[in-house]
Amino acid sequence: MTDHYLDLIYLHQDTIYRAYSDFADKQPIILLHLKDTKVYAYPVSDFKATLSPRSQKSLDREYSLAVKNGDIVVFVRDDDNRQLVSVSIPAEPTVANK
């Protein structure tokens, strides 16, 4: 993940955390869609179904580790650059993230 995408996640972190909080009991995947500048919360199974088999395996590993560590998985979809990247962030904002 490039610093550019991390910067965008931090720019939209309030919305990301609000979306996660609204569905925290379902441990959703969060998607930051850059083209329409929206944040979505998806059940992991629904989001996983949109991925290739290789990406599904990668998501399984990242999601399991994120849940174990109390993190959330955030995907950034950049249609202009044909990128879909993910990162795990703390489920609660930290002082450094504010």
C-alpha positions as CSV (number, residue, x, y, z in Angstrom):
1,M,0.0,0.0,0.0
2,T,1.3,3.4,-0.9
3,D,1.4,6.3,1.5
4,H,-1.1,8.0,-0.9
5,Y,-3.7,5.4,0.0
6,L,-2.9,5.5,3.7
7,D,-3.3,9.3,3.6
8,L,-6.7,8.9,2.0
9,I,-7.8,6.4,4.7
10,Y,-6.8,8.9,7.4
11,L,-8.5,11.7,5.5
12,H,-11.8,9.7,5.6
13,Q,-11.1,7.9,9.0
14,D,-14.1,9.5,10.7
15,T,-16.5,8.1,8.1
16,I,-14.6,4.8,8.1
17,Y,-14.9,4.4,11.9
18,R,-18.5,5.4,11.8
19,A,-19.4,2.8,9.1
20,Y,-17.5,0.2,11.0
21,S,-19.2,1.1,14.3
22,D,-22.6,0.9,12.8
23,F,-22.0,-2.7,11.8
24,A,-19.3,-3.7,14.3
25,D,-21.3,-6.7,15.6
26,K,-21.0,-8.2,12.0
27,Q,-17.2,-7.4,11.8
28,P,-17.6,-5.9,8.3
29,I,-15.1,-5.2,5.5
30,I,-14.9,-1.5,4.9
31,L,-14.5,-0.2,1.3
32,L,-13.3,3.3,0.5
33,H,-14.4,3.9,-3.1
34,L,-12.3,6.8,-4.5
35,K,-14.3,7.4,-7.6
36,D,-17.5,8.3,-5.8
37,T,-15.7,9.2,-2.5
38,K,-18.0,6.9,-0.4
39,V,-17.4,4.5,2.4
40,Y,-19.2,1.2,2.4
41,A,-19.5,-1.6,5.0
42,Y,-19.9,-5.1,3.6
43,P,-20.4,-8.5,5.3
44,V,-17.1,-10.3,4.7
45,S,-18.8,-13.1,2.8
46,D,-20.5,-10.7,0.4
47,F,-17.3,-8.8,-0.3
48,K,-15.3,-11.9,-0.6
49,A,-17.6,-13.2,-3.3
50,T,-16.6,-10.2,-5.5
51,L,-12.9,-11.2,-5.5
52,S,-10.9,-13.7,-7.5
53,P,-10.0,-17.0,-5.8
54,R,-6.5,-15.8,-5.2
55,S,-7.7,-12.6,-3.6
56,Q,-10.2,-14.5,-1.6
57,K,-7.4,-16.5,0.0
58,S,-5.5,-13.4,0.7
59,L,-8.5,-11.8,2.3
60,D,-9.1,-14.9,4.5
61,R,-5.6,-14.6,5.9
62,E,-5.7,-10.8,6.4
63,Y,-9.3,-10.9,7.8
64,S,-8.4,-13.7,10.3
65,L,-5.4,-11.8,11.5
66,A,-7.3,-8.5,11.8
67,V,-10.1,-10.1,13.9
68,K,-7.5,-11.8,16.1
69,N,-5.8,-8.4,16.6
70,G,-8.9,-6.4,17.0
71,D,-8.4,-4.5,13.7
72,I,-10.6,-3.7,10.8
73,V,-9.8,-4.5,7.1
74,V,-10.2,-1.5,4.9
75,F,-10.0,-1.8,1.1
76,V,-9.4,1.2,-1.1
77,R,-10.8,1.0,-4.6
78,D,-9.0,3.2,-7.1
79,D,-10.8,2.7,-10.4
80,D,-8.7,5.3,-12.2
81,N,-5.5,3.4,-11.5
82,R,-7.1,0.0,-11.5
83,Q,-6.1,-0.7,-7.9
84,L,-7.8,-2.5,-5.1
85,V,-5.6,-2.4,-2.0
86,S,-6.2,-3.4,1.6
87,V,-4.8,-2.5,5.0
88,S,-5.7,-3.5,8.5
89,I,-6.2,-0.6,10.9
90,P,-7.0,-0.5,14.6
91,A,-10.7,-0.8,15.3
92,E,-10.5,2.3,17.5
93,P,-8.8,5.5,16.3
94,T,-5.5,6.1,18.0
95,V,-4.1,9.5,19.0
96,A,-1.7,9.3,16.1
97,N,-4.6,8.7,13.7
98,K,-6.6,11.6,14.9
